[in-house]
Amino acid sequence: MTEPHDVPTAAQLVEAVREFLERDVMDATDGRVRFHTRVAVNALYMVQRELEAGPAQAAAHRAALDRLGVADEAALAAAIRNGDFDDRRDEVLEVLRATVRAKLEVANPRYLGTS
């Protein structure tokens, strides 16, 4: 929970809406509305996971970029293209793998095969 906000937290509110759509709306609809309800449920899952994991992921990502000495992902991509990290390949691959993993943990953890 982030002060000065009380419960329910943003993540709890998102969860409540997602559960309503999943449990009540999904079964009461069909066709296009059911499909869009499923899309909304998946989007809310992503928002909920980002609210829960996002701050820690952002801190870890910032620390990784700092270790490489780049300001952001665009600068990292430019440095890779320029060959600036050719001698630090393993370190860059570690950062890239962690970045993709963090994105998948929010977008769809099932793609990781662990959830």
TITORSE-388104 format. One record per residue (C-alpha): residue in three letters; chain; x, y, z. Coordinates in steps of 0.001 Angstrom, whole numbers. Layout:
BEGIN
<r resn="ALA" chain="A" X="X" Y="Y" Z="Z"/>
...
***
This chain:
BEGIN
<r resn="MET" chain="A" X="0" Y="0" Z="0"/>
<r resn="THR" chain="A" X="1241" Y="3468" Z="-849"/>
<r resn="GLU" chain="A" X="599" Y="6248" Z="1617"/>
<r resn="PRO" chain="A" X="-1562" Y="8256" Z="1874"/>
<r resn="HIS" chain="A" X="-3930" Y="5748" Z="312"/>
<r resn="ASP" chain="A" X="-5804" Y="3252" Z="2407"/>
<r resn="VAL" chain="A" X="-7235" Y="-109" Z="1541"/>
<r resn="PRO" chain="A" X="-8309" Y="-1181" Z="-899"/>
<r resn="THR" chain="A" X="-5061" Y="-728" Z="-2761"/>
<r resn="ALA" chain="A" X="-4964" Y="-135" Z="-6497"/>
<r resn="ALA" chain="A" X="-4028" Y="-3799" Z="-6977"/>
<r resn="GLN" chain="A" X="-6974" Y="-4897" Z="-4835"/>
<r resn="LEU" chain="A" X="-9373" Y="-2693" Z="-6822"/>
<r resn="VAL" chain="A" X="-8086" Y="-4102" Z="-10099"/>
<r resn="GLU" chain="A" X="-8442" Y="-7615" Z="-8709"/>
<r resn="ALA" chain="A" X="-12044" Y="-6951" Z="-7653"/>
<r resn="VAL" chain="A" X="-13029" Y="-5681" Z="-11117"/>
<r resn="ARG" chain="A" X="-11197" Y="-8549" Z="-12803"/>
<r resn="GLU" chain="A" X="-12940" Y="-11119" Z="-10605"/>
<r resn="PHE" chain="A" X="-16344" Y="-9541" Z="-11315"/>
<r resn="LEU" chain="A" X="-15746" Y="-9724" Z="-15053"/>
<r resn="GLU" chain="A" X="-14387" Y="-13259" Z="-14805"/>
<r resn="ARG" chain="A" X="-17063" Y="-14678" Z="-12521"/>
<r resn="ASP" chain="A" X="-20208" Y="-12729" Z="-13415"/>
<r resn="VAL" chain="A" X="-19924" Y="-11015" Z="-16786"/>
<r resn="MET" chain="A" X="-18085" Y="-13772" Z="-18668"/>
<r resn="ASP" chain="A" X="-20734" Y="-16388" Z="-17933"/>
<r resn="ALA" chain="A" X="-23596" Y="-13989" Z="-18696"/>
<r resn="THR" chain="A" X="-22363" Y="-13073" Z="-22168"/>
<r resn="ASP" chain="A" X="-21416" Y="-14704" Z="-25406"/>
<r resn="GLY" chain="A" X="-19889" Y="-13873" Z="-28750"/>
<r resn="ARG" chain="A" X="-18191" Y="-10534" Z="-29154"/>
<r resn="VAL" chain="A" X="-18968" Y="-9277" Z="-25633"/>
<r resn="ARG" chain="A" X="-17599" Y="-12468" Z="-24089"/>
<r resn="PHE" chain="A" X="-14430" Y="-12152" Z="-26183"/>
<r resn="HIS" chain="A" X="-13913" Y="-8534" Z="-25150"/>
<r resn="THR" chain="A" X="-14586" Y="-9459" Z="-21523"/>
<r resn="ARG" chain="A" X="-11823" Y="-12058" Z="-21783"/>
<r resn="VAL" chain="A" X="-9501" Y="-9402" Z="-23252"/>
<r resn="ALA" chain="A" X="-10405" Y="-7026" Z="-20392"/>
<r resn="VAL" chain="A" X="-9750" Y="-9754" Z="-17813"/>
<r resn="ASN" chain="A" X="-6317" Y="-10423" Z="-19321"/>
<r resn="ALA" chain="A" X="-5524" Y="-6688" Z="-19366"/>
<r resn="LEU" chain="A" X="-6517" Y="-6393" Z="-15704"/>
<r resn="TYR" chain="A" X="-4302" Y="-9369" Z="-14831"/>
<r resn="MET" chain="A" X="-1413" Y="-7501" Z="-16483"/>
<r resn="VAL" chain="A" X="-2182" Y="-4289" Z="-14597"/>
<r resn="GLN" chain="A" X="-2431" Y="-6185" Z="-11317"/>
<r resn="ARG" chain="A" X="887" Y="-7960" Z="-11876"/>
<r resn="GLU" chain="A" X="2569" Y="-4681" Z="-12852"/>
<r resn="LEU" chain="A" X="1236" Y="-2936" Z="-9748"/>
<r resn="GLU" chain="A" X="2562" Y="-5750" Z="-7586"/>
<r resn="ALA" chain="A" X="5910" Y="-6445" Z="-9272"/>
<r resn="GLY" chain="A" X="6568" Y="-3218" Z="-11152"/>
<r resn="PRO" chain="A" X="8423" Y="-1189" Z="-8530"/>
<r resn="ALA" chain="A" X="10907" Y="-3973" Z="-7768"/>
<r resn="GLN" chain="A" X="11309" Y="-4739" Z="-11462"/>
<r resn="ALA" chain="A" X="11884" Y="-1052" Z="-12258"/>
<r resn="ALA" chain="A" X="14541" Y="-759" Z="-9551"/>
<r resn="ALA" chain="A" X="16335" Y="-3882" Z="-10760"/>
<r resn="HIS" chain="A" X="16175" Y="-2711" Z="-14370"/>
<r resn="ARG" chain="A" X="17507" Y="741" Z="-13464"/>
<r resn="ALA" chain="A" X="20380" Y="-852" Z="-11532"/>
<r resn="ALA" chain="A" X="21204" Y="-3110" Z="-14496"/>
<r resn="LEU" chain="A" X="21251" Y="-185" Z="-16931"/>
<r resn="ASP" chain="A" X="23420" Y="1794" Z="-14500"/>
<r resn="ARG" chain="A" X="25898" Y="-1105" Z="-14317"/>
<r resn="LEU" chain="A" X="26135" Y="-996" Z="-18086"/>
<r resn="GLY" chain="A" X="26457" Y="2792" Z="-18023"/>
<r resn="VAL" chain="A" X="23460" Y="3593" Z="-20224"/>
<r resn="ALA" chain="A" X="20572" Y="5955" Z="-19566"/>
<r resn="ASP" chain="A" X="17750" Y="3812" Z="-20927"/>
<r resn="GLU" chain="A" X="16833" Y="979" Z="-23285"/>
<r resn="ALA" chain="A" X="17204" Y="3199" Z="-26355"/>
<r resn="ALA" chain="A" X="20772" Y="4039" Z="-25333"/>
<r resn="LEU" chain="A" X="21442" Y="353" Z="-24663"/>
<r resn="ALA" chain="A" X="20162" Y="-583" Z="-28124"/>
<r resn="ALA" chain="A" X="22301" Y="2114" Z="-29735"/>
<r resn="ALA" chain="A" X="25387" Y="970" Z="-27820"/>
<r resn="ILE" chain="A" X="24777" Y="-2639" Z="-28881"/>
<r resn="ARG" chain="A" X="24376" Y="-1567" Z="-32518"/>
<r resn="ASN" chain="A" X="27580" Y="464" Z="-32310"/>
<r resn="GLY" chain="A" X="29503" Y="-2496" Z="-30915"/>
<r resn="ASP" chain="A" X="30217" Y="-701" Z="-27635"/>
<r resn="PHE" chain="A" X="29466" Y="-3853" Z="-25654"/>
<r resn="ASP" chain="A" X="31195" Y="-6434" Z="-27816"/>
<r resn="ASP" chain="A" X="33634" Y="-7105" Z="-24987"/>
<r resn="ARG" chain="A" X="30810" Y="-7346" Z="-22380"/>
<r resn="ARG" chain="A" X="28560" Y="-9773" Z="-24243"/>
<r resn="ASP" chain="A" X="27764" Y="-12013" Z="-21257"/>
<r resn="GLU" chain="A" X="26862" Y="-9052" Z="-19053"/>
<r resn="VAL" chain="A" X="24602" Y="-7549" Z="-21726"/>
<r resn="LEU" chain="A" X="22901" Y="-10892" Z="-22375"/>
<r resn="GLU" chain="A" X="22223" Y="-11255" Z="-18658"/>
<r resn="VAL" chain="A" X="20549" Y="-7821" Z="-18601"/>
<r resn="LEU" chain="A" X="18550" Y="-8552" Z="-21744"/>
<r resn="ARG" chain="A" X="17347" Y="-11898" Z="-20397"/>
<r resn="ALA" chain="A" X="16310" Y="-10311" Z="-17102"/>
<r resn="THR" chain="A" X="14491" Y="-7554" Z="-18983"/>
<r resn="VAL" chain="A" X="12548" Y="-9998" Z="-21141"/>
<r resn="ARG" chain="A" X="11763" Y="-12147" Z="-18103"/>
<r resn="ALA" chain="A" X="10381" Y="-9122" Z="-16215"/>
<r resn="LYS" chain="A" X="8228" Y="-8171" Z="-19189"/>
<r resn="LEU" chain="A" X="6852" Y="-11716" Z="-19458"/>
<r resn="GLU" chain="A" X="6223" Y="-11905" Z="-15704"/>
<r resn="VAL" chain="A" X="3782" Y="-9025" Z="-16193"/>
<r resn="ALA" chain="A" X="2453" Y="-9677" Z="-19701"/>
<r resn="ASN" chain="A" X="1943" Y="-13432" Z="-19488"/>
<r resn="PRO" chain="A" X="3890" Y="-15535" Z="-16975"/>
<r resn="ARG" chain="A" X="2651" Y="-18728" Z="-18636"/>
<r resn="TYR" chain="A" X="5162" Y="-18077" Z="-21406"/>
<r resn="LEU" chain="A" X="7892" Y="-18656" Z="-18821"/>
<r resn="GLY" chain="A" X="6603" Y="-22145" Z="-18120"/>
<r resn="THR" chain="A" X="6632" Y="-21504" Z="-14358"/>
<r resn="SER" chain="A" X="3097" Y="-20183" Z="-13772"/>
***
